[in-house]
């Protein structure tokens, strides 16, 4: 995968954790100076920010793999707080419908996967490309005054496209209902998410099916079906300085009971991934 695509996917993964909260009428920016309060005038919120930084991610080649890869790349940084289109810690999203405690939007996420020849278990199999996910998401505020504080439900349904080799191929859909908690601790913004995955057979095929032509003595034929795809917990921490943003995240994945758990491409049911980003805001 070329560096530009890696940088884009790194941005989808990490810059959201360092970005500002949506500028709702009654919300303050996540990247506001420490003395900013909810009563601060709306002029303290910039419509957009731009910058550049460096991001790093370390994690398994794919969920279920014991082989880990590490990525470091420059990343562009762009935050936009428009009325309908926004980029924030949830990534790129477009608002479709908003009420006090419910919002429906379009959102995007991504997953970085190394070239298949870098993973010994997949040796001789087709290249496993990284994916971009896009689709609607329903957010329900459970306890906070706004979506930036307290508990919320995040219910995304996304179509998944594999990108690489100059092509973009649809590889199924993914549902990832999550319970999320957000708060501010001193000068730091903290978030926690826990949720389960359900996916189509095409999506599971992309990672875990072994066709007869690629079967070996140690890698028998396996057909992945649609269904339960495991669960995950994730934690993120970010802080804004005058012209800098810093963010960290860590995610734990568990595949016990997943539809594809018996695939010969699954070496472990437990994995941990993490990353960080350091951003210099130019504007």
N, C-alpha and C positions, 0 to 999 in steps of 0.2 A: 504494500500500500504506500502511495507517495506521501510526502510530508504534509502537503496541503490538506489532504483528506484527514490525516491523523490530527492535524491542528484543529480542523472543524469539529471532529468528534470529541477531542479533548475539551473544546469550548462547550459543547453540549453537556459534557459530564461535569465540569468543574466551575465554569464561570458563573453559572447560576447560583452556586453557593456563596459567591463573592458579590453578587449583584444586589441591586436595590429592590425593595418591596414596591409593588404597584402603588402608584400615587393616587389612592382613593381619597375622596373628600375628607374622610376622618382618619386617615392613616398617615404616619410619618415615614420618610424614606428609611430603608434598612441601613443605608450607608450614611445617614445623617450624623453630624458631629454629636458628641456625647451630651451636650447641653440642650439639644433639640428636644422639645416635648410635643405632645399631641396637640397643644394649643398653638404651636408655631404656625406662622402664616404660610399659605400655600406657596408663596414665592420662594421658600427655601428648597423646594423640590425642582430639580432640573428635569426638563422634558427628556433629555437624552445625555448620555455620557459615552465617551469613546476613549480607548487606550490600547495598550499592548502589554503583554506579559509572558510569563512562561508557566507551563503546566506540566505536571508529572503524574502518571498513573502506574500502579503496580497491581497485578491481579492474575488470576488463572486465565489460560488461553480461552476457555469458555467454561460455563458452569458445569462442574463435574470433572474438570481436568486437574491433574496434579502439577502440570507444567505451568510455570508462571512467566509472564512477559512484563517488560518495563518500558514505558514510553515517556520521553521528554520532548517537548516541542514548543516553539513560540506559539502563542494564541492571540488572535484579535479579541478585543473586548468592546462590546457595544451594548448599551442599555437604552431601551426606549420605553417611555411611559405614556403612550398615547391612550386615547379613550377606548379604542377597540383592539389595537395591537400593542403587546407589551413583551419585554424580555425581563425576566427576573429569576429568582432562585429556582423556579420551576421550569426554566428554559424559555423557549420561544412559544408564545401562545396568543391566540386571538379570541377576544371575548365575543360570545354569541348571545348570552343572556345573563343578566345579573340582577339579583335581589339582595336584600340585607344579609341573609345567611346562606344563599345558594347562588352558584354561578356555573355556567356552562361555557366551556371554551374549547378551542382547538390547541393541542399541544404537541411538542416534538421531543424526542429523546434519541439516544444513540448507544451503540454497543461496539466497542473496539475488539476485533478478533485478529490475531496474527495470521500470516500466510500459513497454509496447511503444512508446507514442507518444514516449518519450524516446530511442528508438534509431532513427536515420534509416534504417538498412538494413531494418528491420522495419516501416516506415511503412505503415499500411493493413492490417496483419495483425492477427490476434487478439492480445489482451493476453497477454504472457508472464509468468505468475505465478511467484513464488518457490516452492521445494519443500522438503518435509520428508521425510527418509528414515528408515525404521525396519525393523529385521530382525535376524536372528541373526548373530553374529560369533564365529569361532574364533580364539583367541590361543594361540600356541605359543612358549614361552620357549626361546631358543636358547643363550644364553651367560651370562646373569646369574643371581645368587642368587635374585632375585625378578623380577616383571614391571616393576619400577621402574628396573632397571639392565640395561645391555647390549642385545643384539640379540633381537628377537622377530618372529614372523610374525603379521600381523593379516589375517584373511580374512573380511570382511563380505559378506553378501548382503542387500540392502535393497530393500523396496518403496518406491516414490516417489510422493508425493502433492503435487499443486500446490494451494497455498492462496492465496486472494485473491477479492475480489468477494463475500465471504460464503459461498463454496463451497469444497469440498475434493474434488478429482478425482484418481483413480488414473491415473498416467501411465507405468507400467511398472516395471521393476526394474533395479538397478545392482549389479555386482560390482566390488569394488575391492581385490584382494589387494595387500598392502603388506609391505615389510620395514622395520622400525622400529628405531631406536637411541635409547636414553635414558641419560643420565648426569647427575651433578651436578658443576658446575664452580664451585669456591669456594662462593658463596652462591646461585648461579643453577642452575636446572633447565633442561637442554637436551634437545631431542628432534629427531630427523631421521627423515623418512619418504620412501620412494620406492615407487611402485607403478603398476600399469596399471589401466585401466578397461575393462570390457565391459558392454554394456547392451542392453536389448530394443529392438525397432523402435519401440514406443510412446514410450519415453524419448527416443530420437533424434528421433522425429517432433516431440516437444514443442518442441525447439529448432531443428531444421534442415530439416524438410520444408517445401516450398513447394507448396501446393495450386494447382490450375489457376486457381481464382478469385482468387488473390492474386498470380499471376504478372504480371510487367511485362517491358518490353524489357531491363531490366538485372537482373531477378530471375526467371530461368526456372523452370519447374516442376522440382521435385526431390523424390524419395521416399527417405527415409532408411531403411536396413535395420538389423537387429540386428547386433552384432559388436563389434569392437575400437573403443575410444573414446579412445585416447591414453594418455599417462602423465603423472605429476607428481612433483615433489620438493617437500617442505615442511620448513621449519625453524621451531622455536618456542623461545622463551626466556622464563622466568618467574622471579620472585623474591618471597619473602614477607618483609614487614617486620612490626612488631608488630601493627598494625591495618590494614595495607594490603597489597594484592597488585598486582603489575604484570606484564603479559605482552605479548609481541610475537610475531607470526608473519609468515612470508612464504612464498608458494607459487608455483612455476613450473609451467606447463602446456604440454605439447607435443602437437599433434594430427596430426603427420605420420603418414600411413598409416591414419588413422581412417576408419571406414566412411563417414562423412559429409563427408570432407575436401573433396569437390567441390561441396558445397552452396553456392549463391550467398550464403547467410547466414554463411559462413565467410570472414572477411577476412584472418585471419592464423593460422598454426599455432603461434605462440608468444605467451604472455601471462604476466604477473606480477601477483599480488595480495598485499596485505599488510594488517595490522591491528594494533591495540593496545587494551589495556584497562587502566584504573586502577580498582581496587576498594577501597572502604572497608568493612572488616568490622566490623559492629555487635555481633555475638554470636559 
